[in-house]
Every structure is written in C-alpha cells, then in structure tokens.
Amino acid sequence: MENEEGQKVDLYIPRKCSVTHRIITAKDHGSVQINVPKVNKKGVIVPGKYTTFAVSGGVRTGGASDHSINVICTKKGFLKHVLPKNMVL
C-alpha cells in the first residue's frame, strides 16, 4: 500500500519465487533474494540498475537452487555455456 506521497508503507511485501512462481511466505526463513547488477561495456556496475531473483526455501532445501539460478541466468542472457548443450530450457 502507498500513502498520498507515493511511499510504500507496508511492513511486508510478498515476493514470488523465480523458480516455482509461488508466493514466498513471511515464515519462509530459508528463502534468498539475489540482485544481479547491470554492467556497462567496461564491466563497471551501473548504480541502481539490477535484476532481482528470489528463490524459496523449498527449492534450496531440495538442492536445486544452484541449477535453477543457472537456468534463469542463462535465459536472461547473463550466462553462456554453463549448461550442457543437450539440456532443454
């Protein structure tokens, strides 16, 4: 919710898992949020520009978070040649 000045006033803003597309609850203490910064052609970070990934605790507990982040980053164009060529995305 926002006030009249446009500032967010909610104490909790729910996140959505980037892997399973489910809402991450407030009690999911195993979840993580990763911000991947945008960089310019020289490799310098552009301030304030980043892409956010959220991974739920269930995905992390199952041991699939590393592979899932690799798949998501490959789809977004952040990684190349990390996944096997025969793997379907």
PDB file of N, CA, C and O in Angstrom:
ATOM      1  N   MET A   1       0.844  -1.165   0.000  1.00  0.00           N
ATOM      2  CA  MET A   1       0.000   0.000   0.000  1.00  0.00           C
ATOM      3  C   MET A   1       0.892   1.232   0.000  1.00  0.00           C
ATOM      4  O   MET A   1       1.988   1.217   0.561  1.00  0.00           O
ATOM      5  N   GLU A   2       0.415   2.296  -0.633  1.00  0.00           N
ATOM      6  CA  GLU A   2       1.171   3.546  -0.696  1.00  0.00           C
ATOM      7  C   GLU A   2       0.358   4.668  -0.055  1.00  0.00           C
ATOM      8  O   GLU A   2      -0.873   4.663  -0.078  1.00  0.00           O
ATOM      9  N   ASN A   3       1.080   5.623   0.516  1.00  0.00           N
ATOM     10  CA  ASN A   3       0.409   6.789   1.072  1.00  0.00           C
ATOM     11  C   ASN A   3       0.228   7.861  -0.004  1.00  0.00           C
ATOM     12  O   ASN A   3       0.509   7.613  -1.177  1.00  0.00           O
ATOM     13  N   GLU A   4      -0.231   9.030   0.380  1.00  0.00           N
ATOM     14  CA  GLU A   4      -0.502  10.100  -0.582  1.00  0.00           C
ATOM     15  C   GLU A   4       0.766  10.588  -1.290  1.00  0.00           C
ATOM     16  O   GLU A   4       0.690  11.115  -2.401  1.00  0.00           O
ATOM     17  N   GLU A   5       1.930  10.416  -0.654  1.00  0.00           N
ATOM     18  CA  GLU A   5       3.192  10.880  -1.230  1.00  0.00           C
ATOM     19  C   GLU A   5       3.835   9.839  -2.140  1.00  0.00           C
ATOM     20  O   GLU A   5       4.890  10.095  -2.721  1.00  0.00           O
ATOM     21  N   GLY A   6       3.212   8.668  -2.271  1.00  0.00           N
ATOM     22  CA  GLY A   6       3.743   7.627  -3.133  1.00  0.00           C
ATOM     23  C   GLY A   6       4.763   6.716  -2.466  1.00  0.00           C
ATOM     24  O   GLY A   6       5.392   5.904  -3.145  1.00  0.00           O
ATOM     25  N   GLN A   7       4.943   6.829  -1.154  1.00  0.00           N
ATOM     26  CA  GLN A   7       5.896   5.982  -0.433  1.00  0.00           C
ATOM     27  C   GLN A   7       5.202   4.697  -0.004  1.00  0.00           C
ATOM     28  O   GLN A   7       4.032   4.711   0.378  1.00  0.00           O
ATOM     29  N   LYS A   8       5.936   3.579  -0.071  1.00  0.00           N
ATOM     30  CA  LYS A   8       5.389   2.299   0.363  1.00  0.00           C
ATOM     31  C   LYS A   8       5.356   2.266   1.885  1.00  0.00           C
ATOM     32  O   LYS A   8       6.347   2.582   2.544  1.00  0.00           O
ATOM     33  N   VAL A   9       4.208   1.881   2.437  1.00  0.00           N
ATOM     34  CA  VAL A   9       4.052   1.897   3.883  1.00  0.00           C
ATOM     35  C   VAL A   9       3.771   0.510   4.455  1.00  0.00           C
ATOM     36  O   VAL A   9       3.570   0.388   5.664  1.00  0.00           O
ATOM     37  N   ASP A  10       3.751  -0.532   3.638  1.00  0.00           N
ATOM     38  CA  ASP A  10       3.519  -1.881   4.135  1.00  0.00           C
ATOM     39  C   ASP A  10       4.752  -2.392   4.858  1.00  0.00           C
ATOM     40  O   ASP A  10       5.882  -2.092   4.472  1.00  0.00           O
ATOM     41  N   LEU A  11       4.526  -3.171   5.917  1.00  0.00           N
ATOM     42  CA  LEU A  11       5.646  -3.764   6.636  1.00  0.00           C
ATOM     43  C   LEU A  11       6.200  -4.975   5.899  1.00  0.00           C
ATOM     44  O   LEU A  11       7.391  -5.271   5.997  1.00  0.00           O
ATOM     45  N   TYR A  12       5.351  -5.669   5.166  1.00  0.00           N
ATOM     46  CA  TYR A  12       5.776  -6.872   4.461  1.00  0.00           C
ATOM     47  C   TYR A  12       5.263  -6.818   3.021  1.00  0.00           C
ATOM     48  O   TYR A  12       4.065  -6.658   2.785  1.00  0.00           O
ATOM     49  N   ILE A  13       6.167  -6.951   2.080  1.00  0.00           N
ATOM     50  CA  ILE A  13       5.804  -7.014   0.674  1.00  0.00           C
ATOM     51  C   ILE A  13       6.132  -8.423   0.198  1.00  0.00           C
ATOM     52  O   ILE A  13       7.306  -8.793   0.166  1.00  0.00           O
ATOM     53  N   PRO A  14       5.134  -9.221  -0.171  1.00  0.00           N
ATOM     54  CA  PRO A  14       5.408 -10.609  -0.561  1.00  0.00           C
ATOM     55  C   PRO A  14       6.228 -10.688  -1.843  1.00  0.00           C
ATOM     56  O   PRO A  14       6.104  -9.853  -2.738  1.00  0.00           O
ATOM     57  N   ARG A  15       7.066 -11.713  -1.903  1.00  0.00           N
ATOM     58  CA  ARG A  15       7.889 -11.958  -3.082  1.00  0.00           C
ATOM     59  C   ARG A  15       7.417 -13.233  -3.754  1.00  0.00           C
ATOM     60  O   ARG A  15       6.719 -14.045  -3.149  1.00  0.00           O
ATOM     61  N   LYS A  16       7.799 -13.400  -4.999  1.00  0.00           N
ATOM     62  CA  LYS A  16       7.433 -14.583  -5.757  1.00  0.00           C
ATOM     63  C   LYS A  16       8.709 -15.323  -6.141  1.00  0.00           C
ATOM     64  O   LYS A  16       9.670 -14.714  -6.612  1.00  0.00           O
ATOM     65  N   CYS A  17       8.714 -16.632  -5.939  1.00  0.00           N
ATOM     66  CA  CYS A  17       9.884 -17.441  -6.273  1.00  0.00           C
ATOM     67  C   CYS A  17      10.114 -17.404  -7.780  1.00  0.00           C
ATOM     68  O   CYS A  17       9.185 -17.626  -8.557  1.00  0.00           O
ATOM     69  N   SER A  18      11.332 -17.127  -8.188  1.00  0.00           N
ATOM     70  CA  SER A  18      11.664 -17.056  -9.611  1.00  0.00           C
ATOM     71  C   SER A  18      11.698 -18.428 -10.266  1.00  0.00           C
ATOM     72  O   SER A  18      11.667 -18.525 -11.493  1.00  0.00           O
ATOM     73  N   VAL A  19      11.760 -19.490  -9.470  1.00  0.00           N
ATOM     74  CA  VAL A  19      11.843 -20.846  -9.997  1.00  0.00           C
ATOM     75  C   VAL A  19      10.445 -21.474 -10.095  1.00  0.00           C
ATOM     76  O   VAL A  19      10.050 -21.951 -11.158  1.00  0.00           O
ATOM     77  N   THR A  20       9.703 -21.470  -8.989  1.00  0.00           N
ATOM     78  CA  THR A  20       8.396 -22.135  -8.941  1.00  0.00           C
ATOM     79  C   THR A  20       7.239 -21.182  -9.202  1.00  0.00           C
ATOM     80  O   THR A  20       6.113 -21.630  -9.417  1.00  0.00           O
ATOM     81  N   HIS A  21       7.491 -19.887  -9.189  1.00  0.00           N
ATOM     82  CA  HIS A  21       6.473 -18.845  -9.388  1.00  0.00           C
ATOM     83  C   HIS A  21       5.391 -18.871  -8.303  1.00  0.00           C
ATOM     84  O   HIS A  21       4.254 -18.470  -8.549  1.00  0.00           O
ATOM     85  N   ARG A  22       5.742 -19.336  -7.125  1.00  0.00           N
ATOM     86  CA  ARG A  22       4.831 -19.324  -5.984  1.00  0.00           C
ATOM     87  C   ARG A  22       5.205 -18.183  -5.054  1.00  0.00           C
ATOM     88  O   ARG A  22       6.351 -17.734  -5.033  1.00  0.00           O
ATOM     89  N   ILE A  23       4.226 -17.719  -4.284  1.00  0.00           N
ATOM     90  CA  ILE A  23       4.467 -16.660  -3.313  1.00  0.00           C
ATOM     91  C   ILE A  23       5.348 -17.201  -2.190  1.00  0.00           C
ATOM     92  O   ILE A  23       5.113 -18.299  -1.685  1.00  0.00           O
ATOM     93  N   ILE A  24       6.354 -16.435  -1.805  1.00  0.00           N
ATOM     94  CA  ILE A  24       7.218 -16.787  -0.677  1.00  0.00           C
ATOM     95  C   ILE A  24       6.588 -16.185   0.570  1.00  0.00           C
ATOM     96  O   ILE A  24       6.421 -14.969   0.664  1.00  0.00           O
ATOM     97  N   THR A  25       6.244 -17.030   1.515  1.00  0.00           N
ATOM     98  CA  THR A  25       5.558 -16.565   2.718  1.00  0.00           C
ATOM     99  C   THR A  25       6.525 -15.868   3.670  1.00  0.00           C
ATOM    100  O   THR A  25       7.743 -15.973   3.525  1.00  0.00           O
ATOM    101  N   ALA A  26       5.970 -15.165   4.635  1.00  0.00           N
ATOM    102  CA  ALA A  26       6.788 -14.459   5.620  1.00  0.00           C
ATOM    103  C   ALA A  26       7.526 -15.434   6.537  1.00  0.00           C
ATOM    104  O   ALA A  26       8.552 -15.074   7.113  1.00  0.00           O
ATOM    105  N   LYS A  27       7.028 -16.647   6.680  1.00  0.00           N
ATOM    106  CA  LYS A  27       7.657 -17.636   7.558  1.00  0.00           C
ATOM    107  C   LYS A  27       8.721 -18.478   6.858  1.00  0.00           C
ATOM    108  O   LYS A  27       9.338 -19.336   7.489  1.00  0.00           O
ATOM    109  N   ASP A  28       8.940 -18.250   5.583  1.00  0.00           N
ATOM    110  CA  ASP A  28       9.958 -18.999   4.835  1.00  0.00           C
ATOM    111  C   ASP A  28      11.318 -18.348   5.082  1.00  0.00           C
ATOM    112  O   ASP A  28      11.742 -17.460   4.342  1.00  0.00           O
ATOM    113  N   HIS A  29      11.990 -18.806   6.132  1.00  0.00           N
ATOM    114  CA  HIS A  29      13.268 -18.206   6.516  1.00  0.00           C
ATOM    115  C   HIS A  29      14.443 -18.772   5.722  1.00  0.00           C
ATOM    116  O   HIS A  29      15.575 -18.317   5.890  1.00  0.00           O
ATOM    117  N   GLY A  30      14.191 -19.756   4.861  1.00  0.00           N
ATOM    118  CA  GLY A  30      15.250 -20.325   4.036  1.00  0.00           C
ATOM    119  C   GLY A  30      15.350 -19.687   2.665  1.00  0.00           C
ATOM    120  O   GLY A  30      16.222 -20.046   1.875  1.00  0.00           O
ATOM    121  N   SER A  31      14.465 -18.743   2.374  1.00  0.00           N
ATOM    122  CA  SER A  31      14.467 -18.110   1.055  1.00  0.00           C
ATOM    123  C   SER A  31      15.566 -17.050   0.963  1.00  0.00           C
ATOM    124  O   SER A  31      15.989 -16.478   1.968  1.00  0.00           O
ATOM    125  N   VAL A  32      16.014 -16.807  -0.268  1.00  0.00           N
ATOM    126  CA  VAL A  32      17.036 -15.792  -0.516  1.00  0.00           C
ATOM    127  C   VAL A  32      16.607 -14.916  -1.683  1.00  0.00           C
ATOM    128  O   VAL A  32      15.821 -15.325  -2.537  1.00  0.00           O
ATOM    129  N   GLN A  33      17.131 -13.726  -1.699  1.00  0.00           N
ATOM    130  CA  GLN A  33      16.918 -12.797  -2.803  1.00  0.00           C
ATOM    131  C   GLN A  33      18.284 -12.371  -3.316  1.00  0.00           C
ATOM    132  O   GLN A  33      19.135 -11.929  -2.543  1.00  0.00           O
ATOM    133  N   ILE A  34      18.493 -12.504  -4.621  1.00  0.00           N
ATOM    134  CA  ILE A  34      19.782 -12.205  -5.222  1.00  0.00           C
ATOM    135  C   ILE A  34      19.594 -11.073  -6.217  1.00  0.00           C
ATOM    136  O   ILE A  34      18.732 -11.149  -7.093  1.00  0.00           O
ATOM    137  N   ASN A  35      20.392 -10.030  -6.088  1.00  0.00           N
ATOM    138  CA  ASN A  35      20.370  -8.914  -7.030  1.00  0.00           C
ATOM    139  C   ASN A  35      21.594  -9.019  -7.938  1.00  0.00           C
ATOM    140  O   ASN A  35      22.732  -8.996  -7.471  1.00  0.00           O
ATOM    141  N   VAL A  36      21.341  -9.133  -9.238  1.00  0.00           N
ATOM    142  CA  VAL A  36      22.413  -9.193 -10.229  1.00  0.00           C
ATOM    143  C   VAL A  36      22.514  -7.813 -10.856  1.00  0.00           C
ATOM    144  O   VAL A  36      21.576  -7.374 -11.521  1.00  0.00           O
ATOM    145  N   PRO A  37      23.635  -7.114 -10.662  1.00  0.00           N
ATOM    146  CA  PRO A  37      23.732  -5.739 -11.170  1.00  0.00           C
ATOM    147  C   PRO A  37      23.931  -5.694 -12.683  1.00  0.00           C
ATOM    148  O   PRO A  37      24.476  -6.621 -13.282  1.00  0.00           O
ATOM    149  N   LYS A  38      23.484  -4.610 -13.278  1.00  0.00           N
ATOM    150  CA  LYS A  38      23.742  -4.362 -14.691  1.00  0.00           C
ATOM    151  C   LYS A  38      25.130  -3.735 -14.793  1.00  0.00           C
ATOM    152  O   LYS A  38      25.508  -2.899 -13.973  1.00  0.00           O
ATOM    153  N   VAL A  39      25.873  -4.145 -15.799  1.00  0.00           N
ATOM    154  CA  VAL A  39      27.208  -3.592 -16.005  1.00  0.00           C
ATOM    155  C   VAL A  39      27.295  -2.976 -17.395  1.00  0.00           C
ATOM    156  O   VAL A  39      26.587  -3.382 -18.316  1.00  0.00           O
ATOM    157  N   ASN A  40      28.174  -1.992 -17.530  1.00  0.00           N
ATOM    158  CA  ASN A  40      28.368  -1.373 -18.845  1.00  0.00           C
ATOM    159  C   ASN A  40      29.398  -2.179 -19.636  1.00  0.00           C
ATOM    160  O   ASN A  40      29.847  -3.228 -19.173  1.00  0.00           O
ATOM    161  N   LYS A  41      29.770  -1.711 -20.799  1.00  0.00           N
ATOM    162  CA  LYS A  41      30.687  -2.457 -21.662  1.00  0.00           C
ATOM    163  C   LYS A  41      32.081  -2.600 -21.072  1.00  0.00           C
ATOM    164  O   LYS A  41      32.829  -3.499 -21.457  1.00  0.00           O
ATOM    165  N   LYS A  42      32.437  -1.719 -20.138  1.00  0.00           N
ATOM    166  CA  LYS A  42      33.745  -1.808 -19.481  1.00  0.00           C
ATOM    167  C   LYS A  42      33.724  -2.746 -18.272  1.00  0.00           C
ATOM    168  O   LYS A  42      34.763  -3.003 -17.665  1.00  0.00           O
ATOM    169  N   GLY A  43      32.540  -3.256 -17.927  1.00  0.00           N
ATOM    170  CA  GLY A  43      32.422  -4.150 -16.785  1.00  0.00           C
ATOM    171  C   GLY A  43      32.212  -3.432 -15.471  1.00  0.00           C
ATOM    172  O   GLY A  43      32.392  -4.031 -14.411  1.00  0.00           O
ATOM    173  N   VAL A  44      31.836  -2.164 -15.510  1.00  0.00           N
ATOM    174  CA  VAL A  44      31.601  -1.384 -14.302  1.00  0.00           C
ATOM    175  C   VAL A  44      30.109  -1.418 -13.982  1.00  0.00           C
ATOM    176  O   VAL A  44      29.274  -1.284 -14.877  1.00  0.00           O
ATOM    177  N   ILE A  45      29.780  -1.595 -12.714  1.00  0.00           N
ATOM    178  CA  ILE A  45      28.388  -1.678 -12.280  1.00  0.00           C
ATOM    179  C   ILE A  45      27.686  -0.345 -12.489  1.00  0.00           C
ATOM    180  O   ILE A  45      28.217   0.714 -12.153  1.00  0.00           O
ATOM    181  N   VAL A  46      26.466  -0.416 -13.056  1.00  0.00           N
ATOM    182  CA  VAL A  46      25.631   0.770 -13.232  1.00  0.00           C
ATOM    183  C   VAL A  46      24.821   0.939 -11.946  1.00  0.00           C
ATOM    184  O   VAL A  46      24.025   0.060 -11.618  1.00  0.00           O
ATOM    185  N   PRO A  47      24.994   2.032 -11.212  1.00  0.00           N
ATOM    186  CA  PRO A  47      24.299   2.198  -9.926  1.00  0.00           C
ATOM    187  C   PRO A  47      22.781   2.212 -10.086  1.00  0.00           C
ATOM    188  O   PRO A  47      22.241   2.892 -10.959  1.00  0.00           O
ATOM    189  N   GLY A  48      22.105   1.450  -9.227  1.00  0.00           N
ATOM    190  CA  GLY A  48      20.646   1.434  -9.202  1.00  0.00           C
ATOM    191  C   GLY A  48      19.983   0.547 -10.237  1.00  0.00           C
ATOM    192  O   GLY A  48      18.757   0.440 -10.251  1.00  0.00           O
ATOM    193  N   LYS A  49      20.752  -0.088 -11.098  1.00  0.00           N
ATOM    194  CA  LYS A  49      20.194  -0.963 -12.136  1.00  0.00           C
ATOM    195  C   LYS A  49      20.569  -2.408 -11.823  1.00  0.00           C
ATOM    196  O   LYS A  49      21.746  -2.767 -11.852  1.00  0.00           O
ATOM    197  N   TYR A  50      19.570  -3.233 -11.526  1.00  0.00           N
ATOM    198  CA  TYR A  50      19.836  -4.629 -11.238  1.00  0.00           C
ATOM    199  C   TYR A  50      18.593  -5.464 -11.515  1.00  0.00           C
ATOM    200  O   TYR A  50      17.480  -4.945 -11.599  1.00  0.00           O
ATOM    201  N   THR A  51      18.807  -6.763 -11.654  1.00  0.00           N
ATOM    202  CA  THR A  51      17.732  -7.733 -11.823  1.00  0.00           C
ATOM    203  C   THR A  51      17.676  -8.568 -10.559  1.00  0.00           C
ATOM    204  O   THR A  51      18.706  -9.032 -10.070  1.00  0.00           O
ATOM    205  N   THR A  52      16.477  -8.760 -10.027  1.00  0.00           N
ATOM    206  CA  THR A  52      16.304  -9.466  -8.761  1.00  0.00           C
ATOM    207  C   THR A  52      15.737 -10.854  -8.996  1.00  0.00           C
ATOM    208  O   THR A  52      14.770 -11.023  -9.739  1.00  0.00           O
ATOM    209  N   PHE A  53      16.346 -11.852  -8.355  1.00  0.00           N
ATOM    210  CA  PHE A  53      15.847 -13.222  -8.349  1.00  0.00           C
ATOM    211  C   PHE A  53      15.553 -13.609  -6.913  1.00  0.00           C
ATOM    212  O   PHE A  53      16.351 -13.333  -6.017  1.00  0.00           O
ATOM    213  N   ALA A  54      14.408 -14.249  -6.686  1.00  0.00           N
ATOM    214  CA  ALA A  54      14.055 -14.766  -5.362  1.00  0.00           C
ATOM    215  C   ALA A  54      13.923 -16.280  -5.473  1.00  0.00           C
ATOM    216  O   ALA A  54      13.285 -16.790  -6.393  1.00  0.00           O
ATOM    217  N   VAL A  55      14.533 -16.994  -4.525  1.00  0.00           N
ATOM    218  CA  VAL A  55      14.482 -18.456  -4.505  1.00  0.00           C
ATOM    219  C   VAL A  55      13.915 -18.879  -3.165  1.00  0.00           C
ATOM    220  O   VAL A  55      14.414 -18.472  -2.116  1.00  0.00           O
ATOM    221  N   SER A  56      12.870 -19.696  -3.197  1.00  0.00           N
ATOM    222  CA  SER A  56      12.212 -20.120  -1.968  1.00  0.00           C
ATOM    223  C   SER A  56      13.063 -21.135  -1.208  1.00  0.00           C
ATOM    224  O   SER A  56      13.976 -21.751  -1.759  1.00  0.00           O
ATOM    225  N   GLY A  57      12.739 -21.284   0.055  1.00  0.00           N
ATOM    226  CA  GLY A  57      13.462 -22.229   0.897  1.00  0.00           C
ATOM    227  C   GLY A  57      13.255 -23.668   0.467  1.00  0.00           C
ATOM    228  O   GLY A  57      14.144 -24.501   0.643  1.00  0.00           O
ATOM    229  N   GLY A  58      12.088 -23.975  -0.098  1.00  0.00           N
ATOM    230  CA  GLY A  58      11.822 -25.333  -0.569  1.00  0.00           C
ATOM    231  C   GLY A  58      12.723 -25.738  -1.715  1.00  0.00           C
ATOM    232  O   GLY A  58      13.180 -26.879  -1.778  1.00  0.00           O
ATOM    233  N   VAL A  59      12.980 -24.819  -2.615  1.00  0.00           N
ATOM    234  CA  VAL A  59      13.892 -25.095  -3.735  1.00  0.00           C
ATOM    235  C   VAL A  59      15.308 -25.270  -3.208  1.00  0.00           C
ATOM    236  O   VAL A  59      16.038 -26.151  -3.661  1.00  0.00           O
ATOM    237  N   ARG A  60      15.693 -24.439  -2.258  1.00  0.00           N
ATOM    238  CA  ARG A  60      17.039 -24.543  -1.685  1.00  0.00           C
ATOM    239  C   ARG A  60      17.208 -25.834  -0.901  1.00  0.00           C
ATOM    240  O   ARG A  60      18.264 -26.463  -0.967  1.00  0.00           O
ATOM    241  N   THR A  61      16.174 -26.240  -0.153  1.00  0.00           N
ATOM    242  CA  THR A  61      16.247 -27.480   0.615  1.00  0.00           C
ATOM    243  C   THR A  61      16.372 -28.683  -0.307  1.00  0.00           C
ATOM    244  O   THR A  61      17.073 -29.643   0.013  1.00  0.00           O
ATOM    245  N   GLY A  62      15.696 -28.634  -1.449  1.00  0.00           N
ATOM    246  CA  GLY A  62      15.762 -29.735  -2.405  1.00  0.00           C
ATOM    247  C   GLY A  62      17.071 -29.812  -3.151  1.00  0.00           C
ATOM    248  O   GLY A  62      17.297 -30.771  -3.888  1.00  0.00           O
ATOM    249  N   GLY A  63      17.944 -28.833  -2.984  1.00  0.00           N
ATOM    250  CA  GLY A  63      19.252 -28.850  -3.619  1.00  0.00           C
ATOM    251  C   GLY A  63      19.224 -28.419  -5.071  1.00  0.00           C
ATOM    252  O   GLY A  63      20.160 -28.703  -5.820  1.00  0.00           O
ATOM    253  N   ALA A  64      18.166 -27.738  -5.479  1.00  0.00           N
ATOM    254  CA  ALA A  64      18.031 -27.365  -6.884  1.00  0.00           C
ATOM    255  C   ALA A  64      18.287 -25.886  -7.131  1.00  0.00           C
ATOM    256  O   ALA A  64      18.113 -25.415  -8.255  1.00  0.00           O
ATOM    257  N   SER A  65      18.693 -25.148  -6.116  1.00  0.00           N
ATOM    258  CA  SER A  65      18.812 -23.702  -6.292  1.00  0.00           C
ATOM    259  C   SER A  65      19.963 -23.318  -7.223  1.00  0.00           C
ATOM    260  O   SER A  65      19.814 -22.400  -8.030  1.00  0.00           O
ATOM    261  N   ASP A  66      21.087 -23.989  -7.130  1.00  0.00           N
ATOM    262  CA  ASP A  66      22.227 -23.648  -7.984  1.00  0.00           C
ATOM    263  C   ASP A  66      21.885 -23.869  -9.453  1.00  0.00           C
ATOM    264  O   ASP A  66      22.133 -23.003 -10.292  1.00  0.00           O
ATOM    265  N   HIS A  67      21.323 -25.016  -9.755  1.00  0.00           N
ATOM    266  CA  HIS A  67      20.940 -25.316 -11.136  1.00  0.00           C
ATOM    267  C   HIS A  67      19.845 -24.358 -11.608  1.00  0.00           C
ATOM    268  O   HIS A  67      19.881 -23.889 -12.746  1.00  0.00           O
ATOM    269  N   SER A  68      18.878 -24.066 -10.745  1.00  0.00           N
ATOM    270  CA  SER A  68      17.778 -23.183 -11.115  1.00  0.00           C
ATOM    271  C   SER A  68      18.264 -21.772 -11.422  1.00  0.00           C
ATOM    272  O   SER A  68      17.795 -21.147 -12.374  1.00  0.00           O
ATOM    273  N   ILE A  69      19.191 -21.272 -10.630  1.00  0.00           N
ATOM    274  CA  ILE A  69      19.748 -19.936 -10.873  1.00  0.00           C
ATOM    275  C   ILE A  69      20.536 -19.931 -12.174  1.00  0.00           C
ATOM    276  O   ILE A  69      20.492 -18.953 -12.920  1.00  0.00           O
ATOM    277  N   ASN A  70      21.262 -21.020 -12.457  1.00  0.00           N
ATOM    278  CA  ASN A  70      21.983 -21.112 -13.737  1.00  0.00           C
ATOM    279  C   ASN A  70      21.014 -21.078 -14.915  1.00  0.00           C
ATOM    280  O   ASN A  70      21.277 -20.408 -15.914  1.00  0.00           O
ATOM    281  N   VAL A  71      19.899 -21.794 -14.806  1.00  0.00           N
ATOM    282  CA  VAL A  71      18.905 -21.819 -15.889  1.00  0.00           C
ATOM    283  C   VAL A  71      18.299 -20.436 -16.085  1.00  0.00           C
ATOM    284  O   VAL A  71      18.185 -19.967 -17.218  1.00  0.00           O
ATOM    285  N   ILE A  72      17.909 -19.780 -14.998  1.00  0.00           N
ATOM    286  CA  ILE A  72      17.294 -18.453 -15.092  1.00  0.00           C
ATOM    287  C   ILE A  72      18.282 -17.442 -15.677  1.00  0.00           C
ATOM    288  O   ILE A  72      17.919 -16.652 -16.549  1.00  0.00           O
ATOM    289  N   CYS A  73      19.515 -17.467 -15.204  1.00  0.00           N
ATOM    290  CA  CYS A  73      20.521 -16.521 -15.703  1.00  0.00           C
ATOM    291  C   CYS A  73      20.864 -16.787 -17.162  1.00  0.00           C
ATOM    292  O   CYS A  73      21.160 -15.851 -17.905  1.00  0.00           O
ATOM    293  N   THR A  74      20.830 -18.046 -17.583  1.00  0.00           N
ATOM    294  CA  THR A  74      21.075 -18.358 -18.985  1.00  0.00           C
ATOM    295  C   THR A  74      19.939 -17.832 -19.854  1.00  0.00           C
ATOM    296  O   THR A  74      20.186 -17.286 -20.930  1.00  0.00           O
ATOM    297  N   LYS A  75      18.691 -17.992 -19.398  1.00  0.00           N
ATOM    298  CA  LYS A  75      17.542 -17.474 -20.143  1.00  0.00           C
ATOM    299  C   LYS A  75      17.580 -15.956 -20.252  1.00  0.00           C
ATOM    300  O   LYS A  75      17.200 -15.399 -21.281  1.00  0.00           O
ATOM    301  N   LYS A  76      18.036 -15.281 -19.196  1.00  0.00           N
ATOM    302  CA  LYS A  76      18.109 -13.820 -19.195  1.00  0.00           C
ATOM    303  C   LYS A  76      19.319 -13.292 -19.965  1.00  0.00           C
ATOM    304  O   LYS A  76      19.393 -12.096 -20.246  1.00  0.00           O
ATOM    305  N   GLY A  77      20.271 -14.166 -20.310  1.00  0.00           N
ATOM    306  CA  GLY A  77      21.438 -13.752 -21.072  1.00  0.00           C
ATOM    307  C   GLY A  77      22.627 -13.358 -20.225  1.00  0.00           C
ATOM    308  O   GLY A  77      23.583 -12.780 -20.743  1.00  0.00           O
ATOM    309  N   PHE A  78      22.596 -13.658 -18.920  1.00  0.00           N
ATOM    310  CA  PHE A  78      23.723 -13.325 -18.050  1.00  0.00           C
ATOM    311  C   PHE A  78      24.844 -14.347 -18.147  1.00  0.00           C
ATOM    312  O   PHE A  78      26.008 -14.007 -17.932  1.00  0.00           O
ATOM    313  N   LEU A  79      24.518 -15.587 -18.465  1.00  0.00           N
ATOM    314  CA  LEU A  79      25.499 -16.665 -18.541  1.00  0.00           C
ATOM    315  C   LEU A  79      25.469 -17.300 -19.928  1.00  0.00           C
ATOM    316  O   LEU A  79      24.434 -17.330 -20.594  1.00  0.00           O
ATOM    317  N   LYS A  80      26.616 -17.801 -20.343  1.00  0.00           N
ATOM    318  CA  LYS A  80      26.705 -18.545 -21.597  1.00  0.00           C
ATOM    319  C   LYS A  80      27.570 -19.776 -21.356  1.00  0.00           C
ATOM    320  O   LYS A  80      28.552 -19.725 -20.615  1.00  0.00           O
ATOM    321  N   HIS A  81      27.198 -20.867 -21.982  1.00  0.00           N
ATOM    322  CA  HIS A  81      27.983 -22.104 -21.961  1.00  0.00           C
ATOM    323  C   HIS A  81      28.140 -22.685 -20.559  1.00  0.00           C
ATOM    324  O   HIS A  81      29.166 -23.294 -20.253  1.00  0.00           O
ATOM    325  N   VAL A  82      27.126 -22.500 -19.696  1.00  0.00           N
ATOM    326  CA  VAL A  82      27.183 -23.077 -18.358  1.00  0.00           C
ATOM    327  C   VAL A  82      26.430 -24.401 -18.316  1.00  0.00           C
ATOM    328  O   VAL A  82      26.846 -25.337 -17.632  1.00  0.00           O
ATOM    329  N   LEU A  83      25.322 -24.478 -19.049  1.00  0.00           N
ATOM    330  CA  LEU A  83      24.505 -25.672 -19.065  1.00  0.00           C
ATOM    331  C   LEU A  83      24.935 -26.578 -20.215  1.00  0.00           C
ATOM    332  O   LEU A  83      25.431 -26.092 -21.232  1.00  0.00           O
ATOM    333  N   PRO A  84      24.750 -27.894 -20.065  1.00  0.00           N
ATOM    334  CA  PRO A  84      25.067 -28.808 -21.158  1.00  0.00           C
ATOM    335  C   PRO A  84      24.236 -28.493 -22.402  1.00  0.00           C
ATOM    336  O   PRO A  84      23.100 -28.035 -22.290  1.00  0.00           O
ATOM    337  N   LYS A  85      24.796 -28.736 -23.576  1.00  0.00           N
ATOM    338  CA  LYS A  85      24.105 -28.414 -24.826  1.00  0.00           C
ATOM    339  C   LYS A  85      22.842 -29.233 -25.023  1.00  0.00           C
ATOM    340  O   LYS A  85      21.913 -28.768 -25.682  1.00  0.00           O
ATOM    341  N   ASN A  86      22.779 -30.462 -24.461  1.00  0.00           N
ATOM    342  CA  ASN A  86      21.610 -31.308 -24.651  1.00  0.00           C
ATOM    343  C   ASN A  86      20.501 -31.011 -23.644  1.00  0.00           C
ATOM    344  O   ASN A  86      19.451 -31.651 -23.691  1.00  0.00           O
ATOM    345  N   MET A  87      20.707 -30.061 -22.739  1.00  0.00           N
ATOM    346  CA  MET A  87      19.704 -29.726 -21.733  1.00  0.00           C
ATOM    347  C   MET A  87      18.650 -28.804 -22.342  1.00  0.00           C
ATOM    348  O   MET A  87      18.975 -27.817 -23.002  1.00  0.00           O
ATOM    349  N   VAL A  88      17.400 -29.139 -22.111  1.00  0.00           N
ATOM    350  CA  VAL A  88      16.296 -28.327 -22.617  1.00  0.00           C
ATOM    351  C   VAL A  88      15.953 -27.289 -21.564  1.00  0.00           C
ATOM    352  O   VAL A  88      15.772 -27.627 -20.394  1.00  0.00           O
ATOM    353  N   LEU A  89      15.861 -26.016 -21.972  1.00  0.00           N
ATOM    354  CA  LEU A  89      15.490 -24.953 -21.035  1.00  0.00           C
ATOM    355  C   LEU A  89      14.014 -24.726 -21.052  1.00  0.00           C
ATOM    356  O   LEU A  89      13.513 -23.868 -20.326  1.00  0.00           O
TER     357      LEU A  89
END
